[in-house]
Amino acid sequence: MRFLKKGIWTTLQDEGRTGHAAIGVSPSGAMDRFSQRIVNVLLDKPDYSPVLEMHFPAPEIAFEENCCFALYGADWGPHLNGRALLNGKAYEVKPGDILKFTRRYRGQRCYLGVSGEWDVKYWLGSCSPDPALNYPELPPSISFLNPRPLPFTKGILPSAAPEKISWVPEFEFDDLDTESQSLLESSTFTISRESDRMGYRLKGPALKLGIPREMISSAVGRGTVQLLPDGQLIVLMADAQTTGGYPRLGYISAVDLNQLSQYGPGDSFFFRMVTETEARQALREQEEYFKTLRLTLNLYGP
């Protein structure tokens, strides 16, 4: 595989590195883990396998070996040798085939996986770049496997209307004054341009604690919702730090955090309060979906 155009912020991402937060190492990994897993299911690979995480303008790719690839996530009008492609399907390619993305229709991140193995370096069990380190981009090498189509898909991309993102109130949520608790549930929040893989800064009504106080830095992670000194919120994302000193109001449910990762600057949403039990149930249902998907593909495929 050769990059004729590299695009912007194109990186290889897997499920990230776990178990190292105590020494300050961010998990990193794919922002939209649902889409990453779909791509790997299509290619009959383990869930944790690396994929290209792309942003628009996306790369232009020339394939140099026989292989197959799959796309999922954002829809940017992919074309192979001028022929329109679909997300959620695996395609066979040969040397000289060229993949282009023609137009951004929706979504912030598109994921591309290949049927072989990526020739990349691993650190602490992951090839995902760490925000505190500088890893060079390496040209991957791939091998060929038979393509396998996806018989059904599940949409996760944002529509034009504001969506509701499920979150669980925890930690210092009860320290908000009554008005702020009500505003958090009833107001629209917009992702600002000061957002990246470390965190989404939100624009909305200014919230405040009932009794302002200094806090000792505490553990935070992907999905944590924090209250900034100016009353605005930030949602920590894949490259988030492991500790923080701002009040933690709760966390985005794991299932909806994938949907949120497909939002970008200017996109708006509402918070929908759920219990921890409801968030866990949604995650269980998603895992059942993946089990059914793999089973269906095994029955349907060659």
Salt bridges, closest charged atoms under 4 A:
ASP47 OD2 - ARG37 NH2 2.94
ASP47 OD1 - ARG294 NH2 2.86
GLU53 OE2 - ARG197 NH1 2.65
GLU64 OE2 - ARG2 NE 3.22
ASP97 OD1 - LYS94 NZ 3.35
GLU172 OE1 - ARG248 NE 3.50
ASP175 OD2 - ARG213 NH2 2.60
ASP239 OD2 - ARG197 NE 2.87
GLU276 OE2 - ARG280 NH2 2.93
GLU287 OE2 - ARG37 NH1 2.68
GLU288 OE2 - LYS291 NZ 3.62
